[in-house]
Amino acid sequence: MADKTIRECASLVMDTLHMIMRSIGAKRHKRHAETLSMPQFGALRFLKHHRGVSLSLLSSRHGSSVSSTSRLIDGLVERGYVSREVAAGDRRRIVLGLTELGEATLESIRREDVGYLAEMLRTLSAAQRATVVQAMDTLRSAFALTRMGKAASTTQQGEQSCQ
């Protein structure tokens, strides 16, 4: 019975996160469709969290060909969002990074996304928002433990349902 409850909880989390991200993405697309495509935005976000990656790694992570990713990056370089540099210690390797404009653009989009999400959360009562914060803290802790290679405690989390 506990496994079913855990799986139901996991399914609820997945479905809810998917709905939230689709809503934010749709709003972002309306605001930035003329300036950044969704693949370009995804590439910028990836570069923010993975500085100095190669074009081939970026293309494999995004499930596209190197030539397609290269064209995508060309456009971002031309517009000043991304830099290409020769890797230190290996002149044959080119690494990608965000420029100041790329960083500022992502930060601006993030602020807009947070503002949109805040508007959506405004419809909740203070008690409901506190519950959301508590749930997010719980999830963040569980995933932080997993990322550090530690198993989450099944006694605390496995026997509770998402009520």
Rosetta constraint file for C-alpha pairs under 8 A:
AtomPair CA 1 CA 5 HARMONIC 6.46 0.50
AtomPair CA 2 CA 6 HARMONIC 6.19 0.50
AtomPair CA 2 CA 158 HARMONIC 6.74 0.50
AtomPair CA 2 CA 159 HARMONIC 5.86 0.50
AtomPair CA 3 CA 7 HARMONIC 6.11 0.50
AtomPair CA 3 CA 158 HARMONIC 7.74 0.50
AtomPair CA 4 CA 8 HARMONIC 6.06 0.50
AtomPair CA 5 CA 9 HARMONIC 6.09 0.50
AtomPair CA 5 CA 159 HARMONIC 7.76 0.50
AtomPair CA 5 CA 160 HARMONIC 7.63 0.50
AtomPair CA 5 CA 161 HARMONIC 5.73 0.50
AtomPair CA 6 CA 10 HARMONIC 6.12 0.50
AtomPair CA 6 CA 158 HARMONIC 6.11 0.50
AtomPair CA 6 CA 159 HARMONIC 7.63 0.50
AtomPair CA 6 CA 160 HARMONIC 7.75 0.50
AtomPair CA 6 CA 161 HARMONIC 6.66 0.50
AtomPair CA 7 CA 11 HARMONIC 6.03 0.50
AtomPair CA 8 CA 12 HARMONIC 6.12 0.50
AtomPair CA 8 CA 162 HARMONIC 7.97 0.50
AtomPair CA 9 CA 13 HARMONIC 6.20 0.50
AtomPair CA 9 CA 161 HARMONIC 6.20 0.50
AtomPair CA 9 CA 162 HARMONIC 5.27 0.50
AtomPair CA 10 CA 14 HARMONIC 6.14 0.50
AtomPair CA 11 CA 15 HARMONIC 6.04 0.50
AtomPair CA 12 CA 16 HARMONIC 6.01 0.50
AtomPair CA 12 CA 162 HARMONIC 7.92 0.50
AtomPair CA 13 CA 17 HARMONIC 6.01 0.50
AtomPair CA 14 CA 18 HARMONIC 6.06 0.50
AtomPair CA 15 CA 19 HARMONIC 6.23 0.50
AtomPair CA 16 CA 20 HARMONIC 6.18 0.50
AtomPair CA 17 CA 21 HARMONIC 6.04 0.50
AtomPair CA 18 CA 22 HARMONIC 6.05 0.50
AtomPair CA 19 CA 23 HARMONIC 6.20 0.50
AtomPair CA 20 CA 24 HARMONIC 6.24 0.50
AtomPair CA 21 CA 25 HARMONIC 5.87 0.50
AtomPair CA 22 CA 26 HARMONIC 6.00 0.50
AtomPair CA 23 CA 27 HARMONIC 6.30 0.50
AtomPair CA 24 CA 28 HARMONIC 6.05 0.50
AtomPair CA 24 CA 113 HARMONIC 6.39 0.50
AtomPair CA 24 CA 116 HARMONIC 7.37 0.50
AtomPair CA 24 CA 117 HARMONIC 7.36 0.50
AtomPair CA 25 CA 29 HARMONIC 5.99 0.50
AtomPair CA 26 CA 30 HARMONIC 6.35 0.50
AtomPair CA 27 CA 31 HARMONIC 6.46 0.50
AtomPair CA 28 CA 32 HARMONIC 6.00 0.50
AtomPair CA 28 CA 33 HARMONIC 7.82 0.50
AtomPair CA 28 CA 109 HARMONIC 7.62 0.50
AtomPair CA 28 CA 113 HARMONIC 7.05 0.50
AtomPair CA 29 CA 33 HARMONIC 4.96 0.50
AtomPair CA 29 CA 37 HARMONIC 7.64 0.50
AtomPair CA 29 CA 38 HARMONIC 7.29 0.50
AtomPair CA 32 CA 36 HARMONIC 5.70 0.50
AtomPair CA 32 CA 37 HARMONIC 7.59 0.50
AtomPair CA 33 CA 37 HARMONIC 5.91 0.50
AtomPair CA 36 CA 40 HARMONIC 5.90 0.50
AtomPair CA 36 CA 41 HARMONIC 6.13 0.50
AtomPair CA 37 CA 41 HARMONIC 6.17 0.50
AtomPair CA 38 CA 42 HARMONIC 6.07 0.50
AtomPair CA 39 CA 43 HARMONIC 6.16 0.50
AtomPair CA 39 CA 72 HARMONIC 7.96 0.50
AtomPair CA 40 CA 44 HARMONIC 6.25 0.50
AtomPair CA 40 CA 72 HARMONIC 6.66 0.50
AtomPair CA 40 CA 73 HARMONIC 7.87 0.50
AtomPair CA 40 CA 76 HARMONIC 7.40 0.50
AtomPair CA 41 CA 45 HARMONIC 6.24 0.50
AtomPair CA 42 CA 46 HARMONIC 6.13 0.50
AtomPair CA 43 CA 47 HARMONIC 6.15 0.50
AtomPair CA 43 CA 58 HARMONIC 7.52 0.50
AtomPair CA 43 CA 62 HARMONIC 7.96 0.50
AtomPair CA 44 CA 48 HARMONIC 6.16 0.50
AtomPair CA 44 CA 81 HARMONIC 7.88 0.50
AtomPair CA 44 CA 82 HARMONIC 7.76 0.50
AtomPair CA 44 CA 98 HARMONIC 7.10 0.50
AtomPair CA 44 CA 102 HARMONIC 7.11 0.50
AtomPair CA 44 CA 106 HARMONIC 7.45 0.50
AtomPair CA 45 CA 49 HARMONIC 6.57 0.50
AtomPair CA 45 CA 106 HARMONIC 7.35 0.50
AtomPair CA 46 CA 50 HARMONIC 5.94 0.50
AtomPair CA 46 CA 58 HARMONIC 7.74 0.50
AtomPair CA 47 CA 51 HARMONIC 5.42 0.50
AtomPair CA 47 CA 52 HARMONIC 7.66 0.50
AtomPair CA 47 CA 53 HARMONIC 7.35 0.50
AtomPair CA 47 CA 96 HARMONIC 7.21 0.50
AtomPair CA 47 CA 97 HARMONIC 5.90 0.50
AtomPair CA 47 CA 98 HARMONIC 6.37 0.50
AtomPair CA 48 CA 97 HARMONIC 7.44 0.50
AtomPair CA 48 CA 98 HARMONIC 6.50 0.50
AtomPair CA 48 CA 103 HARMONIC 7.41 0.50
AtomPair CA 51 CA 96 HARMONIC 6.89 0.50
AtomPair CA 51 CA 97 HARMONIC 5.46 0.50
AtomPair CA 51 CA 98 HARMONIC 7.66 0.50
AtomPair CA 52 CA 95 HARMONIC 4.81 0.50
AtomPair CA 52 CA 96 HARMONIC 5.09 0.50
AtomPair CA 52 CA 97 HARMONIC 5.60 0.50
AtomPair CA 53 CA 57 HARMONIC 6.47 0.50
AtomPair CA 53 CA 58 HARMONIC 6.87 0.50
AtomPair CA 53 CA 95 HARMONIC 5.25 0.50
AtomPair CA 53 CA 96 HARMONIC 5.57 0.50
AtomPair CA 53 CA 97 HARMONIC 7.49 0.50
AtomPair CA 54 CA 58 HARMONIC 6.37 0.50
AtomPair CA 54 CA 93 HARMONIC 7.42 0.50
AtomPair CA 54 CA 94 HARMONIC 6.13 0.50
AtomPair CA 54 CA 95 HARMONIC 4.81 0.50
AtomPair CA 54 CA 96 HARMONIC 6.13 0.50
AtomPair CA 55 CA 59 HARMONIC 6.12 0.50
AtomPair CA 55 CA 66 HARMONIC 6.81 0.50
AtomPair CA 55 CA 69 HARMONIC 7.16 0.50
AtomPair CA 55 CA 70 HARMONIC 6.89 0.50
AtomPair CA 55 CA 94 HARMONIC 7.57 0.50
AtomPair CA 55 CA 95 HARMONIC 7.15 0.50
AtomPair CA 55 CA 96 HARMONIC 7.10 0.50
AtomPair CA 56 CA 60 HARMONIC 6.15 0.50
AtomPair CA 56 CA 66 HARMONIC 5.79 0.50
AtomPair CA 57 CA 61 HARMONIC 6.16 0.50
AtomPair CA 58 CA 62 HARMONIC 6.23 0.50
AtomPair CA 58 CA 69 HARMONIC 7.53 0.50
AtomPair CA 59 CA 63 HARMONIC 5.96 0.50
AtomPair CA 59 CA 64 HARMONIC 5.19 0.50
AtomPair CA 59 CA 65 HARMONIC 5.90 0.50
AtomPair CA 59 CA 66 HARMONIC 5.45 0.50
AtomPair CA 59 CA 69 HARMONIC 5.55 0.50
AtomPair CA 60 CA 64 HARMONIC 6.35 0.50
AtomPair CA 60 CA 65 HARMONIC 7.41 0.50
AtomPair CA 60 CA 66 HARMONIC 7.87 0.50
AtomPair CA 64 CA 68 HARMONIC 6.42 0.50
AtomPair CA 64 CA 69 HARMONIC 6.46 0.50
AtomPair CA 65 CA 69 HARMONIC 6.17 0.50
AtomPair CA 66 CA 70 HARMONIC 5.87 0.50
AtomPair CA 67 CA 71 HARMONIC 6.33 0.50
AtomPair CA 68 CA 72 HARMONIC 6.36 0.50
AtomPair CA 69 CA 73 HARMONIC 6.11 0.50
AtomPair CA 70 CA 74 HARMONIC 5.98 0.50
AtomPair CA 71 CA 75 HARMONIC 6.45 0.50
AtomPair CA 72 CA 76 HARMONIC 6.59 0.50
AtomPair CA 73 CA 77 HARMONIC 6.00 0.50
AtomPair CA 73 CA 82 HARMONIC 7.25 0.50
AtomPair CA 74 CA 78 HARMONIC 6.12 0.50
AtomPair CA 75 CA 79 HARMONIC 6.24 0.50
AtomPair CA 76 CA 80 HARMONIC 6.22 0.50
AtomPair CA 76 CA 81 HARMONIC 5.25 0.50
AtomPair CA 76 CA 82 HARMONIC 5.54 0.50
AtomPair CA 77 CA 81 HARMONIC 5.78 0.50
AtomPair CA 77 CA 82 HARMONIC 4.71 0.50
AtomPair CA 77 CA 83 HARMONIC 5.90 0.50
AtomPair CA 77 CA 84 HARMONIC 7.58 0.50
AtomPair CA 80 CA 99 HARMONIC 6.80 0.50
AtomPair CA 80 CA 101 HARMONIC 6.50 0.50
AtomPair CA 80 CA 102 HARMONIC 7.10 0.50
AtomPair CA 81 CA 98 HARMONIC 5.99 0.50
AtomPair CA 81 CA 99 HARMONIC 5.37 0.50
AtomPair CA 81 CA 100 HARMONIC 7.45 0.50
AtomPair CA 81 CA 101 HARMONIC 5.44 0.50
AtomPair CA 81 CA 102 HARMONIC 3.96 0.50
AtomPair CA 81 CA 103 HARMONIC 7.67 0.50
AtomPair CA 82 CA 96 HARMONIC 6.85 0.50
AtomPair CA 82 CA 97 HARMONIC 5.63 0.50
AtomPair CA 82 CA 98 HARMONIC 4.52 0.50
AtomPair CA 82 CA 99 HARMONIC 5.28 0.50
AtomPair CA 82 CA 102 HARMONIC 6.30 0.50
AtomPair CA 83 CA 96 HARMONIC 5.70 0.50
AtomPair CA 83 CA 97 HARMONIC 5.21 0.50
AtomPair CA 83 CA 98 HARMONIC 5.97 0.50
AtomPair CA 83 CA 99 HARMONIC 6.00 0.50
AtomPair CA 84 CA 94 HARMONIC 6.35 0.50
AtomPair CA 84 CA 95 HARMONIC 5.73 0.50
AtomPair CA 84 CA 96 HARMONIC 4.82 0.50
AtomPair CA 84 CA 97 HARMONIC 6.65 0.50
AtomPair CA 85 CA 94 HARMONIC 5.48 0.50
AtomPair CA 85 CA 95 HARMONIC 5.36 0.50
AtomPair CA 85 CA 96 HARMONIC 6.51 0.50
AtomPair CA 86 CA 90 HARMONIC 7.35 0.50
AtomPair CA 86 CA 91 HARMONIC 5.60 0.50
AtomPair CA 86 CA 92 HARMONIC 7.20 0.50
AtomPair CA 86 CA 93 HARMONIC 5.93 0.50
AtomPair CA 86 CA 94 HARMONIC 4.63 0.50
AtomPair CA 86 CA 95 HARMONIC 6.18 0.50
AtomPair CA 87 CA 91 HARMONIC 5.92 0.50
AtomPair CA 87 CA 92 HARMONIC 7.60 0.50
AtomPair CA 87 CA 93 HARMONIC 5.45 0.50
AtomPair CA 87 CA 94 HARMONIC 5.60 0.50
AtomPair CA 87 CA 95 HARMONIC 5.82 0.50
AtomPair CA 98 CA 102 HARMONIC 5.25 0.50
AtomPair CA 98 CA 103 HARMONIC 6.12 0.50
AtomPair CA 99 CA 103 HARMONIC 6.22 0.50
AtomPair CA 100 CA 104 HARMONIC 6.04 0.50
AtomPair CA 101 CA 105 HARMONIC 5.96 0.50
AtomPair CA 102 CA 106 HARMONIC 6.23 0.50
AtomPair CA 103 CA 107 HARMONIC 6.19 0.50
AtomPair CA 104 CA 108 HARMONIC 6.08 0.50
AtomPair CA 105 CA 109 HARMONIC 6.19 0.50
AtomPair CA 106 CA 110 HARMONIC 6.06 0.50
AtomPair CA 107 CA 111 HARMONIC 6.21 0.50
AtomPair CA 108 CA 112 HARMONIC 6.33 0.50
AtomPair CA 109 CA 113 HARMONIC 6.11 0.50
AtomPair CA 110 CA 114 HARMONIC 6.08 0.50
AtomPair CA 111 CA 115 HARMONIC 6.10 0.50
AtomPair CA 112 CA 116 HARMONIC 6.19 0.50
AtomPair CA 113 CA 117 HARMONIC 6.17 0.50
AtomPair CA 114 CA 118 HARMONIC 5.98 0.50
AtomPair CA 115 CA 119 HARMONIC 6.29 0.50
AtomPair CA 116 CA 120 HARMONIC 6.46 0.50
AtomPair CA 117 CA 121 HARMONIC 6.19 0.50
AtomPair CA 118 CA 122 HARMONIC 6.02 0.50
AtomPair CA 119 CA 123 HARMONIC 7.47 0.50
AtomPair CA 121 CA 129 HARMONIC 7.18 0.50
AtomPair CA 124 CA 128 HARMONIC 5.71 0.50
AtomPair CA 124 CA 129 HARMONIC 6.12 0.50
AtomPair CA 125 CA 129 HARMONIC 6.23 0.50
AtomPair CA 126 CA 130 HARMONIC 6.17 0.50
AtomPair CA 127 CA 131 HARMONIC 6.29 0.50
AtomPair CA 128 CA 132 HARMONIC 6.31 0.50
AtomPair CA 129 CA 133 HARMONIC 6.21 0.50
AtomPair CA 130 CA 134 HARMONIC 6.17 0.50
AtomPair CA 131 CA 135 HARMONIC 6.11 0.50
AtomPair CA 132 CA 136 HARMONIC 6.10 0.50
AtomPair CA 133 CA 137 HARMONIC 6.12 0.50
AtomPair CA 134 CA 138 HARMONIC 6.20 0.50
AtomPair CA 135 CA 139 HARMONIC 6.21 0.50
AtomPair CA 136 CA 140 HARMONIC 5.95 0.50
AtomPair CA 137 CA 141 HARMONIC 6.11 0.50
AtomPair CA 138 CA 142 HARMONIC 6.24 0.50
AtomPair CA 139 CA 143 HARMONIC 6.18 0.50
AtomPair CA 140 CA 144 HARMONIC 5.93 0.50
AtomPair CA 141 CA 145 HARMONIC 6.18 0.50
AtomPair CA 142 CA 146 HARMONIC 6.38 0.50
AtomPair CA 142 CA 152 HARMONIC 5.99 0.50
AtomPair CA 143 CA 147 HARMONIC 6.06 0.50
AtomPair CA 144 CA 148 HARMONIC 6.28 0.50
AtomPair CA 145 CA 149 HARMONIC 6.49 0.50
AtomPair CA 145 CA 150 HARMONIC 5.21 0.50
AtomPair CA 145 CA 151 HARMONIC 6.58 0.50
AtomPair CA 145 CA 152 HARMONIC 6.34 0.50
AtomPair CA 146 CA 150 HARMONIC 5.21 0.50
AtomPair CA 146 CA 151 HARMONIC 5.79 0.50
AtomPair CA 146 CA 152 HARMONIC 6.68 0.50
AtomPair CA 152 CA 157 HARMONIC 7.55 0.50
AtomPair CA 153 CA 157 HARMONIC 6.23 0.50
AtomPair CA 153 CA 158 HARMONIC 7.51 0.50
AtomPair CA 154 CA 158 HARMONIC 4.47 0.50
AtomPair CA 154 CA 159 HARMONIC 7.05 0.50
AtomPair CA 155 CA 159 HARMONIC 6.27 0.50
AtomPair CA 156 CA 160 HARMONIC 7.17 0.50
